[in-house]
Amino acid sequence: MLELIDKQALLDEVKKRLSEQLERLTQEQRNTQAGVVHEDNRAEGDKDMRSTEASYVARGQAARVVELLDEVRLAGLVQPKRFQDSDPIAWGALFSLEDEQGALSHHLLMPGGAGLSLRVPLGAPSAQEVTVTLVSARSPLGQALIGLLVGDIVTLDAETKSREWTLVEVA
């Protein structure tokens, strides 16, 4: 089923969404930074921490902007390669996982952008769509998937329980 997805269009949409996210966050960071030095945030006493707190937020946002810049750059390196069942999972792999209850989920392994979900048509003029969620190669799931083949089982151990998925399709 995943082979029906236009992978180039999917990658283009991922890059577009990440770039939009970067643009929004950059503007938010600039606004926060401007607020740090705004006269309304000047300390009115030795216990007034408004400016300090605003600077912490601006610093955190700036760090996320740098991360997102890197994710956008790396997303530009991902090629729309078609994977076969015999190919190990790597950046750009579109794949399906089946959980312990038999539910399927569809994903795209990328260098970043974890959690971004896109509705994707199955084929060009198709009315049928699937949701594809990005998995970051930096995440525990992404790291566990790299190098696996169709039929392999991926297990993630959490504090309270372990989760297991079977890699059932790659494209």
C-alpha positions, 0 to 999 in steps of 0.5 A: 500500500505504501508504494502508492504514496508519492514520496517526493510530494511527501518529502516536499510537504515535510520540508515545507512544514518544517520550514513554516515551523522554523519561520514561526518559531524564529518570529516568536523568539525575536518577539520574546527577545524584544520583550527582554529589553522592553521597558515594561520588563525592567526590574522594579526591585531586587526581587523582580525577575521578569526580565531574567525569566523572559531571557530564559524563554528567549534562550530556550527558543533560540536553542530550538531555532538552531535545532530546527535549522539543522532539521530543515537542512538535514531534511533537504538531504533525504532522497525519495528512494524506494525501499524494498523489503530486503532493504534495511530501514534508513533515512527516508524509509516509509514504513508500517508498524503493527502493534501488539493489538494488530493496529497499523501505523504508518511512518517516515523516518527522518533526521528530525521533525518527530511527531509531525503527522500528514494526511497523504493520498494513496496514489495521485487522484485517490480519495483514500488517504493515510496518516503518516507520522514522522519518526526522528532518527534521533528518537529511541524508536528511530534509533531502534528501527535503523537497520531493521528489515521487514518482519523484524520486531522492534521493542522499546522499554519504558519505565512501566511497560515495554512496547513491541511493534512488527515492521510489516512494510517498507517503501 
